[in-house]
Each structure stands twice: as structure tokens, then as C-alpha cells.
Amino acid sequence: MNTIITSKEEILKHSRELLQKKGWNAINIRALATACHVSVGSIYNYFPSKAELVSETIASVWLEIFHQPDESFQTIEACVRWMFERMRYAQTAYPGFFTLHAFSFAKPEKSEGKKRMEETWTHMEASLCAILHSDPNIRPDAFNARLSEKQFAHVLFSLMMSAWLRHDFDPDVVLEIVRRTVY
């Protein structure tokens, strides 16, 4: 047994590794305790249930995939390119993550995980809004009462999630829509 107290971040790192190597079914308290070389009770200190462990693992995967680099994006084009690159990375690092994740939370008993996913998506859309607001290339008349920055960010995000479901990691069509709509 590992006599050093394991941190929540370290446990989540091992959980992501299990997910990468063995898939969703490998994520459970006992397997994670074995991977961390700690007792089952040590895992329960941080995660009182498997549902909470899975929810936190999913949130940590989203964070790993889409944690923005230190420098902020100057344009929405740069951000969209980066997001598509990260989607491609996620498909390689966590095959089927998005599809399985989205469909697994369609069940009513998965409301906490669904809530975490929605929080993550809301945060991502807010980031898109902030970039749209500061992008110097956007026409002054691009947004109005009929098409706000928030609405356009939602459309962009929806297009990217749809592309991810289709395993289409080419940003060109979305970038062309950006250029024709707001530049």
C-alpha cells in the first residue's frame, strides 16, 4: 500500500489512465485503489460513490481536453482550430469518450454527471463568447438583436459537437461559416 496520502488530482490522473487503457467499465473504486496502490477506503475519502468518481473523472477529462493554453486566443478562428485539434486529440487519447459520455447521461439516474457536462459546455460557450467579443477581425455590424455573440457561440459549439460525434476533425467548414458570418 501507498503510505503517502494520495491527492484527489492523483486519483483522477489514475482514473483517466484506466479510462484510456481499459474503457468506461474499468472505472470503479476497487480498480482505482489498486492502480493508486492505496486502500479502497482512501478512494472513498475523496469519492463517496462510484457515480461521483465517474462524474469527477469525466470532468477531469473535459478539463484535460479543453484546458486553454496560457495565452488567450486573439481570434475566433484560432480558437476553433485549436478546439478541433483538441477534439482530434481526445478521439485518440480517449476513444469514444464523447459519444459514450453523451449517451450515458441520457438516463435519468445520471443527473449529476449530466449536470457536470452541462456546466462544462456552458463554460466553453462562455469562453467562445469572450473571444468573439474581443476578436479584432469581427465586423462592427456582425452582431445585433437577431444574432448575438452568445447565440453565435452556441451555434459554433453545436457545430463542433456535431462534428465530434461524426468523427470529423476538419475545421474548414466551421471556419468558413465564421468568415462569411462575422468577418
matplotlib code that plots the C-alpha trace (Angstrom):
import matplotlib.pyplot as plt

x = [0.0, 1.0, 1.6, 1.6, -1.8, -2.9, -4.4, -7.7, -5.8, -3.5, -6.5, -8.2, -5.0, -5.0, -8.7, -8.1, -5.3, -7.7, -10.3, -7.7, -6.4, -9.5, -12.5, -15.5, -16.1, -12.7, -13.7, -14.6, -13.4, -11.6, -9.7, -8.7, -7.5, -5.3, -4.0, -3.1, -1.7, -4.0, -6.8, -10.4, -11.2, -8.6, -10.6, -13.9, -12.4, -12.4, -15.3, -18.2, -19.7, -18.9, -21.2, -19.3, -16.0, -17.2, -18.6, -15.3, -13.3, -15.4, -15.0, -11.2, -11.2, -13.1, -10.6, -7.6, -9.0, -10.1, -7.9, -6.9, -3.2, -1.7, -2.0, -5.5, -6.8, -6.8, -9.4, -12.3, -10.6, -7.6, -9.9, -11.9, -8.8, -7.5, -10.8, -10.8, -7.2, -8.2, -11.2, -8.8, -6.5, -9.5, -10.5, -7.0, -6.4, -9.9, -11.5, -15.3, -15.3, -17.6, -20.1, -20.2, -20.3, -23.1, -25.3, -24.5, -26.1, -29.3, -30.6, -32.4, -30.2, -27.2, -28.3, -25.1, -22.9, -25.2, -25.1, -21.3, -21.3, -23.7, -21.6, -18.5, -20.3, -21.7, -18.2, -16.9, -19.6, -18.8, -15.2, -16.3, -18.4, -15.4, -13.2, -16.0, -16.2, -12.5, -11.7, -10.5, -11.5, -15.2, -17.2, -18.8, -22.3, -21.8, -24.0, -27.3, -30.6, -31.3, -27.8, -25.9, -22.4, -24.0, -26.2, -23.4, -21.1, -23.9, -24.2, -20.4, -20.3, -23.2, -21.4, -18.2, -20.0, -21.8, -18.5, -17.1, -20.0, -19.3, -15.5, -15.0, -12.0, -11.6, -12.4, -12.6, -16.4, -16.9, -14.1, -15.8, -19.1, -17.2, -15.6, -18.8, -20.9, -18.9, -15.7]
y = [0.0, 3.6, 5.1, 8.7, 10.3, 10.4, 13.6, 13.9, 15.1, 12.0, 9.7, 11.4, 11.0, 7.3, 7.2, 8.9, 6.3, 3.5, 5.0, 5.4, 1.8, -0.2, 2.0, 3.0, -0.3, -0.2, 2.9, 1.6, 2.2, -1.1, -0.9, 2.6, 1.8, -0.9, 1.4, 4.0, 1.5, 2.6, 1.1, 1.2, 3.4, 6.0, 6.4, 6.6, 9.5, 11.5, 9.9, 8.5, 6.7, 5.3, 7.8, 10.7, 9.1, 8.7, 12.3, 13.7, 11.6, 12.9, 16.5, 16.0, 14.5, 17.6, 19.8, 17.9, 18.1, 21.7, 23.4, 26.5, 27.3, 30.1, 32.6, 33.6, 33.4, 36.6, 35.4, 33.0, 31.3, 30.4, 29.1, 27.0, 25.5, 24.7, 23.2, 20.9, 19.9, 19.0, 17.0, 15.0, 14.5, 13.4, 10.8, 9.4, 9.6, 8.7, 6.7, 7.1, 9.4, 12.0, 9.6, 7.3, 10.2, 12.0, 8.9, 7.6, 10.7, 10.3, 8.1, 9.9, 8.4, 10.1, 13.6, 14.7, 13.7, 15.4, 18.5, 18.5, 18.0, 21.0, 23.1, 22.3, 23.1, 26.4, 27.4, 26.5, 28.6, 31.5, 31.3, 31.4, 34.5, 36.2, 35.5, 36.7, 39.9, 40.6, 39.4, 42.4, 40.9, 40.8, 43.3, 46.0, 45.1, 41.3, 41.0, 42.6, 41.7, 38.9, 37.3, 37.9, 36.8, 34.3, 32.9, 32.6, 31.0, 28.4, 27.7, 27.3, 25.0, 22.9, 22.6, 21.4, 18.9, 17.6, 17.2, 15.4, 12.9, 12.3, 12.0, 14.9, 16.8, 19.1, 22.7, 24.2, 24.3, 25.8, 28.3, 29.2, 29.8, 32.1, 34.1, 34.5, 35.4, 37.7, 38.7]
z = [0.0, -0.7, 2.7, 1.3, 1.3, -2.3, -3.6, -5.5, -8.6, -8.4, -8.1, -11.1, -13.1, -12.4, -13.2, -16.6, -17.3, -16.5, -18.9, -21.6, -21.3, -20.4, -21.1, -19.0, -17.4, -15.7, -13.7, -10.2, -6.7, -6.3, -9.6, -8.9, -5.4, -7.0, -9.6, -6.9, -4.5, -1.8, 0.2, -1.1, 1.9, 0.7, -2.5, -0.6, 1.4, -1.9, -3.8, -1.7, -4.6, -8.0, -9.6, -8.0, -9.1, -12.7, -12.7, -11.4, -13.9, -16.8, -15.6, -15.4, -18.9, -20.2, -18.4, -19.9, -23.4, -23.4, -20.8, -22.7, -23.2, -21.1, -23.9, -24.8, -28.3, -30.4, -32.9, -33.0, -36.0, -33.8, -31.1, -33.5, -35.0, -31.5, -30.4, -33.4, -32.7, -29.1, -30.4, -32.5, -29.5, -27.4, -30.0, -29.9, -26.2, -25.1, -28.0, -28.0, -24.9, -26.3, -27.8, -24.7, -22.3, -24.1, -24.4, -20.9, -19.4, -21.3, -18.4, -15.6, -12.8, -14.3, -13.4, -11.5, -14.4, -16.9, -14.7, -14.8, -18.6, -19.0, -16.7, -18.8, -22.0, -20.6, -19.6, -23.1, -24.7, -22.4, -23.5, -27.1, -26.3, -24.7, -27.7, -30.1, -28.1, -28.3, -31.8, -33.7, -37.1, -36.4, -38.4, -36.2, -37.5, -37.2, -34.0, -33.3, -31.6, -34.0, -33.7, -30.5, -29.6, -27.2, -29.9, -32.4, -29.7, -29.2, -32.9, -33.2, -30.2, -31.6, -34.9, -33.2, -31.0, -34.1, -35.9, -32.9, -32.9, -36.6, -36.0, -38.4, -37.2, -40.1, -39.0, -42.6, -42.9, -39.5, -40.2, -43.5, -41.7, -39.2, -42.1, -44.0, -41.0, -38.8, -40.7]

ax = plt.figure().add_subplot(projection="3d")
ax.plot(x, y, z, "-o")
ax.set_aspect("equal")
plt.show()
